[in-house]
Every structure is written in structure tokens, then in C-alpha cells.
Amino acid sequence: MKARKWHKAALLSMIIGSSFAAGAVAADTEILQRVEAYLRPDYVVKLDGVKVDLSTTAPLIYEGSSYLPLKKIGELLGANVNWDAASKTINLTHSVYVKNPINPEYENTVETFTMEYPEVMKVKYLGKEYPLVVDKNYNKNTDYYRLSDLQKMGLDTDGLKKAKEKITGWLYVRKEEADSLWKQKPVMENAYETLVTGETDEYKLEALNDFSPEAASYEKGSTKKVKFLKGTAIVIDASDKPNEYDVLMLHHKYFSYHVKLESYWEDKIIDGAIRRVTMWRIVEYTSKDLQPLCDDLSSCSYNLEEEDA
């Protein structure tokens, strides 16, 4: 039988592994304690009966106890693990808020509103940066925070009063409600970029970022002189269906689109060689909750080939 190999580790600080910057350890060498520990690549870890891939992270044994990097444990248990170098703190938070089935979100929806000035903010919270859609609503004299973004920060939103946005159907909470949730004061700044959630494929993102449909606009009280306006995407969310997305876009007003992608082959030069790669393009999109400038929707024709109704 092939002999088992044990590997001696220099520092027990390996329990946090490469999850954090090496400089954070080097800066505190005067308080570190050197110990003997062993890596056990032959150990098996199962989560709910399923074997976990530990090809890059072997368990470590010290004084009869087993250790894994906190980041790996966080990934397995659905938590974010972040290192805050300034305070030398390891922050663990739930990566995605789990909805309480006994308390559906819509039961606490107490108001509706129409978005006025939605923008994407970068939020630094508990050692990590998150995107957040914020609508600065002067009519309601408040800022609305998108509920799904708050939940991805691990915030427990049960019991909060919700607000439903009329164009998109998204749920929000008022800033005053959200302020009661923060465990640490967040730092917010404008991202000045499109927020994309649920998609990381570079070629799909390329197609989605190129999405800029033309929207028909009429002068108020007229059915002539159609103007064609290009849109700017503010938020792109992957839907529950593969290769389908919901897009919030600004034309002359805000529009919500549902977009579908399809794949095709294209030859590209990669590392000096021609390779065939899977590319993506938009094959279909539908709009909902359109708000054209004309008063009567029945008089608004969206035939882009005609200038007169």
C-alpha cells in the first residue's frame, strides 16, 4: 500500500490560509506563536453526504483537531468571510439572506412609488464591497434601497416595511428602515457603472452591455415626429431562466426590458492562436410598463419604420 504523506506546516495561522493578504501576517510576526501542525490530503470532508473538493485546500491537524481555512468553510456554509486589515478583524456574514416562508415579503408592502433617480452605489460593509441600487426620490422625500441587494449583504429584512416600485415591480425599503439593520456604518459612493447581477461570463456581459434598443417617443399631444432614442442600462439582473435577463434602462424615461441571448461560434485569436469560442447575441427582447410621452397609449405606434402614426 502506498505510504501516506504527511506535510508539516510552519504556522497555525494557515487556518485562515490565503484568504487574507500575506502582509497582514508578516506585519504581526512579533505576536505569532510557532507551532507544529500537519496537512492531511488523505482526509475526506462531506457536506450533506456529498464529498467536498479539497484539491487545493487540505485539512490541517493540530493537537488532535482538524482545521480548514475560514474562507473555505464560509463557501461551504454560504457565508462571506472578509479580512478587515485596518481593525485586524475577520468578518463573517451570510452571503445571501434566506427568506422566511412564514413571513412573505409582500405581506409587509405598505406603499408603492415610481422611481425618479435610480443609481448604482458601491457599499463598503463589514470588510467587503457590495453593489446597491438606490432611488433618490424627491417626491417621497427619501432614498429607497433595493431589497434584494440588502439581502445579499446578509441583512435580515424580515419585519421591515417594503415599498413596491411601479415600473419594475422590485421591492425596496426606505433608508430610514434600512438604517436599523447595519451592524457597522456602511460607506457609500456612486459606482458610475451598470450593475450586473447573477452573470459573470465575459461574452454574455459583452452582449448585454451592447444592448441599447431604440424607443419611440412622441411630442405630447401629437402622433407625428417619432424620435428615436438610445438607452443606457442601469441594472441588468439574470432571471431564473437560463440566458434571460431583466434590464432597467433609461431612455427619455425609465423602461424595463426582458432580454434573451443565444449562442453562436466565432473564431478569435487567443494567445497567438485561432480558437473557436462561444459568443452570445441578443435574439429577443420585450418591454413592459412603457411610459411614452403621448397621453393615449393606443395612439402610440412602436413601428420604427414609420414617422407618422
KOLZA-991150 format. One record per residue: residue in three letters; x negated, y negated, z negated of N, C-alpha, C in turn. Coordinates in steps of 0.1 Angstrom, whole numbers, plus 5000, padded with zeros to 4 digits. Layout:
// KOLZA-991150
alaXYZXYZXYZ;...
This chain:
// KOLZA-991150
met499250125000500050005000499149885000;lys499549785008498749665009498749584996;ala497649544991497449484979498149344979;arg498849314968499449184967498449074965;lys498648964971497748854969498348744960;trp497548714950497948604941497048484943;his497548364944496848244946496848154934;lys495648124929495548034918495847894922;ala496647824914496947684917496147594907;ala495747474911494947394902495847314892;leu496947264896497747184887499147224886;leu499747214875501247254873502047144880;ser501447034883502246924890502646974903;met502347084908502747144920504247164920;ile504947164908506347194908507147074915;ile506446964916507046864924506446864938;gly505546954941504946974954504646854962;ser504846864975504646754984505846664985;ser506746674976507946594977507746444975;phe506646414968506346274965504946244970;ala504646114970503346074975502146124967;ala501146164974499946224966499346114958;gly499445984962498845884954499445864941;ala500745904939501445894926500745984916;val500246104921499546194912498146144909;ala497446104920496046054919495945934909;ala496945854909496845734901496945764886;asp497345884882497645914868496746034863;thr495546044869494746154866494346164851;glu494346044845493946034831494946104821;ile496146124826497146184817497546324821;leu496946374832497246504837496546614828;gln497246724827496646834820496346954829;arg495147004830494847104839495247244833;val495947324842496447454837496147554848;glu496347684844496247794854497647844857;ala497947844870499247894875498947984887;tyr499948054892499748144903500948124913;leu500648124926501648124936502048274939;arg503348294940503848434943504648434956;pro503948444968504648454980505448584982;asp505248684973505948804974507348794967;tyr507548694959508848674952509948644962;val511148684959512348664968513348574960;val513848474965514848394959516148404968;lys517248424961518548434968519548334963;leu520248274971521348174968522648234972;asp523548264962524848324965524648454973;gly523548534970523348654977522548654990;val522248524995521548515007520148475005;lys519248545011517748515009517448375014;val516648305006516248175009514848175016;asp514748095026513448085034512448015025;leu511448085020510348025012509048035020;ser509048035033507848055041506847935038;thr507347825035506447705033506347665018;thr507147735009507247694995507347824987;ala506147874983506148004975506447964960;pro507148054953507348024938506048024931;leu505947944920504747934912505047984898;ile504148064893504348134880503348064870;tyr503948024859503147964848503748004834;glu502848074827503248124813504548204814;gly504748284824505848374824507148314830;ser507048184834508248124840507948094855;ser509048094863508948074877509347924880;tyr508647864890508847724894508947714909;leu509847624913509947584927509847424927;pro509447374939509447224940510847174937;leu510947064930512247004928513046964941;lys512246924951512846894964513547014970;lys512847134969513447254974514747294967;ile514647284954515847314945516947224949;gly516647094951517646994954518347034968;glu517547074978518147104990519047224989;leu518647324981519447444979520747414972;leu520747324963521947294954522747174959;gly522347114970523047004976522846874968;ala521546844964521246724957520146654964;asn520046524963518946444967517946434956;val516646444960515546434950514646324955;asn514546214948513746094953512746054942;trp511546014946510545964937510445814938;asp510645754926510545604925509145574919;ala508245534927506845514922506745404912;ala507545304914507445184905507745224891;ser508745304889509145344875508745484871;lys507945544881507545684879508645774874;thr509745764882510945844879511345934891;ile511746054887512346144897513846134896;asn514546084907515946074907516646184914;leu517546254907518346354913519846304914;thr520346314926521746274928522446374937;his523746384936524446464945524346404959;ser524046484969523846434983525146394989;val526246474987527546444992528546464981;tyr529446364979530446374969531446484973;val531846564964532846674966534146624962;lys535146624972536446574969537146664959;asn537946604950538746674941540046704947;pro540346834950541546874957542846834949;ile542746814936543946784928544246634929;asn543346564934543546414935543146364949;pro543946394959543646354973543446204973;glu542446164982542046024983543245934986;tyr544145974995545245885000546245854989;glu546245934978547245914967546845784960;asn545645734961545245614954545045494964;thr545645514976545545404986546645304982;val546245184978547145084973547344964982;glu546544954993546644845002546144875016;thr546544795026545944805039545344675043;phe544444675052543844555057543344575071;thr543044465078542444465091541044415090;met540044485095538644445094538444305101;glu537544235095537244095101535744095105;tyr534844125096533444105100532644235094;pro532844345101532144465096530644465100;glu529844505091528444515094527744635087;val526644675091525944785085524844735076;met524844775063523944735054522944855050;lys521744815047520844915041520844905026;val521145015019521245005005520145084998;lys519345024990518345094983518945134969;tyr519045264966519745304954519045434949;leu518645434936518045544930516945604938;gly516045514943514845564950515045604964;lys516245584970516445624984517245514991;glu517145515004517845415012519045485019;tyr520145415019521445465025522045365034;pro522745405044523545305052524945285046;leu525445165047526745135042527545045051;val528745075055529544985063530244895054;val530044765056530744665047531544575056;asp532744545052533544445059533744325050;lys533144215055533244085047534644025051;asn535644045043536944005046537343875039;tyr537443765047537743635041539243625038;asn540043695046541443685044541843745030;lys541143855027541443915014540443865003;asn539543785007538543724997537743834990;thr537243934997536444034991535644105001;asp534744184997533944275006534544415004;tyr534744495015535144625015534044725018;tyr533844825010532744925012533445055017;arg532845105028533445235034533245345024;leu534345415021534445515011533445635014;ser533445685026532545795030531145765028;asp530645645030529245605027528945605012;leu529845565004529645564990529545704985;gln530345794990530345934986529046004990;lys528445965001527146025005526045984995;met526245874988525345834977525545914964;gly526546004964526746084952527646014942;leu528345904946529145834937530545904936;asp531045914923532345974921533445864923;thr534145884933535145784937536545824933;asp536745934925538045964920538545854911;gly539845824913540545734905540345584909;leu539545564919539345424924540545394933;lys540945264934541945214943541345204957;lys542045274966541545274980542345174989;ala541645135000542245045010542045105023;lys543145115031543145175044543045075055;glu541945085063541744985074542645025086;lys543344925091544444955101543944995115;ile542744945119542244985133541645125133;thr540845155123540145285124540745385115;gly541545355105542145445096541145485085;trp540045425085539045455075539445405061;leu539045475051539345435037538145355032;tyr538445245025537445165018537745145004;val536845084996537145034983536644894982;arg537344814974536844674972535544674964;lys534744574967533444554960533644564945;glu534644504940534944494926535144634920;glu535744724928535944864923534644934924;ala533844924935532644994936531544954926;asp531644824921530644784911530644864898;ser531744924896531845004883531145144885;leu530745184897530145314899528645324898;trp527945204901526545214902525845254889;lys524945354890524145384878522945294877;gln522645234888521445134889521845034900;lys521544904897521944804906521344824920;pro522144834931521644854944521044724950;val520144744959519544634967520044644981;met520744544986521344554999520744445009;glu520544495021520144395031520744445045;asn520944345054521544375067520644465075;ala521244565081520444655089520244605103;tyr521144525108521044475122520844585132;glu521544695130521444815139522744895139;thr522944975149524145065149523945175139;leu524945205131524945315122525445445128;val524645545128524945675134524945775123;thr526045845121526145945110526446085116;gly525846185111526146325115525446375128;glu524546295133523846335146522346285145;thr521446385149520046355149519446385162;asp520146455172519546495184519146365192;glu517946345196517446225203518146195216;tyr518446305223519046285237520546255235;lys521246315225522646275223522746135218;leu521746095210521745955205521445855216;glu520645895226520345815237521645785245;ala522445895247523645875255524645795247;leu524745815234525745745226525345595225;asn524045565224523645425223523845355236;asp523945425247524145365260525645345263;phe526445395254527945385256528345235254;ser528845175265529345035264530445015275;pro531645065272532745055281533144915284;glu533844895295534444765298535844755292;ala536244645287537544635281538244515288;ala539544545292540244445299540844345289;ser540744215292541244105283541944005292;tyr543143965286543943865293543943735285;glu544043625293544343495286545743505280;lys545843455268547143455262548243395270;gly549343465272550443415280550343435294;ser549343505299549043535313548843675316;thr549243725328548943865332547943865343;lys547243755345546243755355544843725350;lys543843725359542543685355541943785344;val541943915348541344005339539843975337;lys539443975325538043965322537444095317;phe536244125321535644255317534444225308;leu534644285296533644255285532944385281;lys531644385280530844495275530944495260;gly530944615254531044625240529744655233;thr529744625220528544655211528944755200;ala528344865200528744965190528244925176;ile529044935166528744905152528445035144;val529445135146529345255139529645375148;ile528845475148529045605156529045715146;asp530245785144530345895135530646025143;ala529846125140530146255145531446305140;ser532346365148533546415144533446565140;asp534546625136534446765132534346855144;lys534646805155534446895168533046875174;pro532446975179531046965184531046865196;asn530046785196529746685207530846585209;glu531646555198532646455199532346355188;tyr532646225191532246115181533346005181;asp533445945170534245825168533345705168;val533745605176532845485177533645355174;leu533145275165533745145163532945045171;met533644965179532944885189533544745189;leu532644645191533144505192533144465206;his534244425211534344355224534744215221;his535844165225536344035220537044055207;lys537444185204538044225191537444365189;tyr537844425178537244555174538144665180;phe537444765185538144875191537545005185;ser538445105185538045245180538045335192;tyr536945405195536945495206536645635201;his537145735209536745875207536045925219;val534745965217533845995228533446145229;lys533446195241532946335243531746345251;leu530746425247529546445255529546585262;glu528846585273528546715279527046725283;ser526546845283525046865286524846885301;tyr523546855304523046885318521546895317;trp520946955328519546975328518846865335;glu517646825330516846725336515346755334;asp514546745345513146765343512446645338;lys511646655328510946545322509446585320;ile508546485321507146505318506846495303;ile506546605297506246605283504846665280;asp504046585274502646625271501946665284;gly502146585295501546615308502046725316;ala503146795312503746905319505146875322;ile505646925333507046905336507847015329;arg508846965321509647065313511147035316;arg511947135316513347115318514047105304;val514646995302515246965289516746945290;thr517446975279518846955278519146805275;met519846735285520246605283521746595281;trp522246475277523646455274524146335281;arg525446335285526146225290527546215286;ile528146095286529546085282530446125294;val531346215291532246255302533646205300;glu533946165288535346125285535346035272;tyr536245935273536445855261537845805261;thr538445795249539745735248539745635237;ser540545535239540645425229541945425221;lys541845375209543045375201543145245194;asp544345205190544545085182544044965190;leu544244955203543644845211544444715207;gln543744605207544344485203543944375214;pro544544385226544244295237544844155233;leu544344055240544743915237546143885241;cys546643965251548043935255549043985244;asp550143915244551143945233551944075236;asp552244095248553144215251552244325257;leu552144435249551244545254551744605267;ser553044605270553544665282553044585294;ser552644455293552244375304550744385306;cys550044455297548644465298548144585306;ser547744565318547344685326545844705324;tyr545344825322543944855320543344925332;asn543944885344543444935357542244835360;leu541044885359539944795360539644755375;glu540344815384540144785398541044665403;glu541944625394542844515398542644395389;glu542844275395542744155388544044095385;asp545044135392546444085390547344205385;ala548144175375549044275370550144305380;
